[in-house]
Amino acid sequence: MKNKILGQCPVCSHSLEVTKLHCTHCNTTIEGSFEPCKFCQLPLEYKHFIEVFIKNRGNIKEIEKELGVSYPTVRGKLESVITALGYSSKPISTINKKEILEKLSKGEITAEEAVSLLKE
């Protein structure tokens, strides 16, 4: 099993720079200065969340079940990942009442979570 590329220095937590790439098929080696992708630089917990999110096709209810957390926690984790990737995120409070009621009727959130969101 191969090691996964590190995105952060294990000593000081700063970003790492990739300086060598190698093809195991034709034995070609390329040296230079390469920037790792945005996802490589994320902490492991964010990578895990993204994997769960994609596996469940963004279905918040399924993500809640798999991670054993509530709707607001899933939303919070998603906002954290969005911010870590360098994008500005919309505040959670921008969800309108109609969206909350639609999520409730589809079973994506519980009644308690809907009440909590409507009170924000």
Residue, then its C-alpha position, 0 to 999 in steps of 0.5 A: m500500500k502506498n503512502k498518501i501525499l501529505g498536504q501539511c508539514p508534520v513538524c510545523s503544519h505549513s503547506l508542503e511543496v511537491t518537488k518530484l513526480h515519478c511514473t512507475h510505468c515508464n520510469t520517468t521522473i520530473e523534478g520541479s516545483f508543484e503545488p498540491c491540489k486544494f483537497c490534498q492540503l485539507p486536514l484528514e477530518y475534512k477529507h473524510f467529511i467530503e468522502v462521506f458527503i460524496k458517497n451519500r450524494g449530498n443527502i444530508k439525512e444519510i450523512e447525519k446517519e453515517l456520521g451520527v451527528s445532527y443536521p446543524t452539525v453537518r451544515g457546520k462541517l460543510e461550511s468549514v470545508i467550503t471556507a478551508l477550500g478558499y470559498s466564501s460561504k453563505p451564512i446558514s441563516t440565509i436558508n429561507k422558510k420554504e427551503i426548511l419546510e421542503k427539507l422537513s417534508k422530504g425527511e431530510i431534517t427532523a421537526e426539532e431541527a426545522v424548529s431550530l432553523l426557523k428560530e435563527 
